[in-house]
Amino acid sequence: MKVWQPGSHLTMQRGAEVSDWSWARTVRRVSTLARLTAPYRARTALAVASLVAASLTALVPPFLAKLAIDDGISEGDLAALTVIVALFVVAGLANLGTSAAQTYFTGWTGERILADLRNTLFRHLQRLSLGYFERNRAGVIISRITNDVEALDQLVTDGVTSLFQNTLVLVGSAVILFVLDWRLALAALAVFPIMAIATSIFRVRSARAYRAVRERLGLVTATLAEDIAGMRVVQSFTREETNQRQFRAVNRRYRESNHETVVLNGLYFPFVDFLAAVATAIVLGFGGWLAFEGQITVGTLFAFLLYLSNFFDPVQQLSQLYNTFLSATAALDKIMDVLDEEPQVVDRPEARPLPAIAGGVRFEDVRFGYGDGPEILHGIDLDVSAGTTVALVGHTGAGKSTIAKLLARFYDPREGRIAIDGHDLREVTQESLRRQLGIVPQEGFLFAGTVRENIAFGRPDASDEDVAAAARAVGAEDFIHELEDGYETEVAERGSRLSLGQRQLVAFARALLADPRILILDEATSSVDIGTERRIELALRRLLADRTAFIIAHRLSTIRRADLIVVLEHGRIVEQGTHDELVALAGHYRSLYGDWAAAA
């Protein structure tokens, strides 16, 4: 009689869901690898053909050894022995040739698959919206395209080959064992149920351990990348000891995960060796008795022992391959998670290129919040005429940078509409929009390369004269000429060889050379000292001339020059007007102005 257990149906249902999910995940893994292999079908076919040939030639020598003992040595037939030995050499040469071909074709295909995968990942990352990179640590993303792709290397270049080859040898050896003597085969395989149970336990424990290894390796990479990138801050605040402790903790957890895999391997593989030894002992004992009784020949017993070794060696190889498989599938799952990410901001199918714009910008009842978080912009209404310089001011968290991100369409509003010259930003392509936008962030980010390459980043085809003119216009030419190689000076990663002010001047020159119709300056002068700021005031006027500009700034000199000042408070526009108008209003702006004036 079946007793109903509360929740048993739910448990079974969840188990089925997990099983379905696991099966679906496996299908996706295989289909992902199949898509990567598709461009190399011919080479893959040659690899498979050579693999089958190598496996078959590997099964021939034990049988030839049986013939050599039974038909040559035992019978005293030197001619037969000579022929068999010659066939032995031929089989060895055939195995050598087919194995070399299989290794070459598999390695050639595997390396190209991995290169394609890196390219696919990088291309996909370029498509993702800014929100993805703000949510995820840079080191973890880097780990996906380096460590995780590298984890697939052994599987793709050697693992798949080993899987099929060892499976063929295993099945072929099992068949030949039964053909040689079914009684000995059944006796030898008596240990197989124990091995199956041990393998099942090993698989479950190893799968969990290798998933933890991939996750914690990503954390190690992320922690390392952040500490190196922020080394100046680390040393400035004497955080070396604290960061060392934090890294040791992250590294310890990674080591513990690896240690668990080592312990599992150390228990499982010697146990398989022990079972192989037990099976060999059974064959020697039982097979020896059958030989004494004349029921089998010595050659058959010798060949049986060789095939038995051929049977257990693939079991060992497949078990070791399972470790590679676990590590690779854990890595592949992480890679597929990245590839599954979809851009938050996408062009509509009917989106059209944005025509040349004058630069009029209109926000209509715009509401926005990051992800599923709370709303942080509450009904923004703003009408900016072309050529207007707008200063966005307010306390930290008021929503200034968020407005700039929405204008560049790094995000789409939850409600409302943003239009440029009457064109809804959601109705035009992102590329055509950003080609007419220029953004200078708070920290002038420079790429490894020359000063010239960084200035021409938005216009790679710009002439040397155009680059020099842009640098001259923003006051960067003087310090560039003082560099050892002038415009060809390498600025190093993130422009570390230049001062903050120099980096920002290069960023201004880059924006000017791109000649955008709308310019966004996100606290772009905060890293520039007073002397440098005075030198670029005239350059800024030239940069802003005849352009619509949105400036997020805290410096009075920058704000007072604006045609329109918009005061934000907790995601709402509370005041807007010119400097004189807002000061006369004696509201929020006047309070902020008083704070800035006191700080100055």
Summary of the structure (lengths in Angstrom):
residues: 600
radius of gyration: 35.2
end to end distance: 86.8
largest distance: 120.4
contacts: 1879
relative contact order: 0.08
helix: 69%
strand: 10%
